[in-house]
Amino acid sequence: MAKNIDWSNLGFEYTPADYRYVATCKDGKWDEGGLSEDPNFMINECAGVLQYAQACFEGLKAYRTEDGRIVTFRPDLNAKRMSDSAARLEIPPVPEELFMKALDALVNANKDLVPPYGSGATLYVRPYVYGSSPVIGVAPAEEYTFRMICMPVGPYFKGGAKPVVVKISDYDRAAPHGTGGIKAALNYAMSLYAGMKAHEEGFAENIYLDPATRTKIEEAGGMNVIFVTKDGSLVVPKSPSILPSITRRSLVVVARDILGMKVDEREVTLAEVPEFAECGLVGTAAVICPVGKISDHGREIAFPSGMETMGPVLSKLYDTLTGIQMGRLEAPEGWIHEIK
Ligand SMILES: *Cc1c(COP(=O)(O)O)cnc(C)c1O
């Protein structure tokens, strides 16, 4: 593949990389797998993933550091979370060693696609696992495929992190005791309709409430929500149906242990949101996307941080976490996995 890529003008789009990693599970046993050059494959018309959506996925990034190394951020947590997701969907979990082996092999084979330091671009890695054998009676599939693909993606924010306007959704993302806490593909299928509606109305994202009482903040379609109080402490909504974001869990450690901030992980009601000074959506793609306003059925909740820039506390969190990810700041033990 020609590597004369215009890194700073990349979007967040699929492009086939030179290589992908593929492994198969039969009779509950995962094989070693290996690299493939083919972005297309044959699948049976009755495969479990196609009939009953038996699939889950992960998302992480490989970065080039200032001194030229290639690193990934806490991939062991992606491996663990994919195992948890798989178990909940009756998919045999991919062993962590296989996940890590695939990651090293994949990124190494596609080294030329890891954007240079300072470009703001990264190599996005998408691991996923799905039922690949035919199923017609409702049951788990007998065979599974694990794939890990990657593509270079541009900076999430071009020309600075501009705050977005989001809305409180009338739809629910995840039922109590449902699959909200795992990265199931089906959670995304169900959020597409609500997401498109929000976009048509001019909002960047939906914020979902807890479906049982519709009074508490859950999260956005693909990002957790965090708040900063007027006296500068971090407030993180807590609920079993919120997806355990690795970015959010890392920000909690950065805030508490590195920046010495007070961190409160607890239920957060919609009623108390106007009291907060800053709000952000957090996930691998953006790290932190600042929220300037939340629209709640015509009522506007405008944060004092405004619509021009990310607020001071979130900026500090953002700079510290991205500094760690890019190798500019010392990382807590075990956070950086170098691809060798
Ligand atoms: C993946 C995901 C996130 C973000 O998780 P990270 O590990 O930080 O990328 C947040 N919410 C949902 C629903 C997700 O699927």
The ligand as an SDF file (V2000), in Angstrom:
LIG
                    3D

 15 15  0  0  0  0  0  0  0  0999 V2000
  -16.6490    1.8740   23.9390 C   0  0  0  0  0  0  0  0  0  0  0  0
  -17.6630    2.6600   24.6740 C   0  0  0  0  0  0  0  0  0  0  0  0
  -17.3100    3.7370   25.5050 C   0  0  0  0  0  0  0  0  0  0  0  0
  -15.9050    4.2450   25.6370 C   0  0  0  0  0  0  0  0  0  0  0  0
  -15.0270    3.2970   26.1730 O   0  0  0  0  0  0  0  0  0  0  0  0
  -13.4510    3.4800   26.0550 P   0  0  0  0  0  0  0  0  0  0  0  0
  -12.9060    2.2210   26.5920 O   0  0  0  0  0  0  0  0  0  0  0  0
  -13.0770    4.6570   26.8440 O   0  0  0  0  0  0  0  0  0  0  0  0
  -13.1730    3.6870   24.5880 O   0  0  0  0  0  0  0  0  0  0  0  0
  -18.3140    4.3890   26.2010 C   0  0  0  0  0  0  0  0  0  0  0  0
  -19.6080    4.0140   26.0890 N   0  0  0  0  0  0  0  0  0  0  0  0
  -19.9770    2.9900   25.2920 C   0  0  0  0  0  0  0  0  0  0  0  0
  -21.4280    2.6320   25.2190 C   0  0  0  0  0  0  0  0  0  0  0  0
  -19.0230    2.2800   24.5630 C   0  0  0  0  0  0  0  0  0  0  0  0
  -19.4100    1.2700   23.7930 O   0  0  0  0  0  0  0  0  0  0  0  0
  1  2  1  0
  2  3  1  0
  2 14  2  0
  3  4  1  0
  3 10  2  0
  4  5  1  0
  5  6  1  0
  6  7  2  0
  6  8  1  0
  6  9  1  0
 10 11  1  0
 11 12  2  0
 12 13  1  0
 12 14  1  0
 14 15  1  0
M  END
$$$$
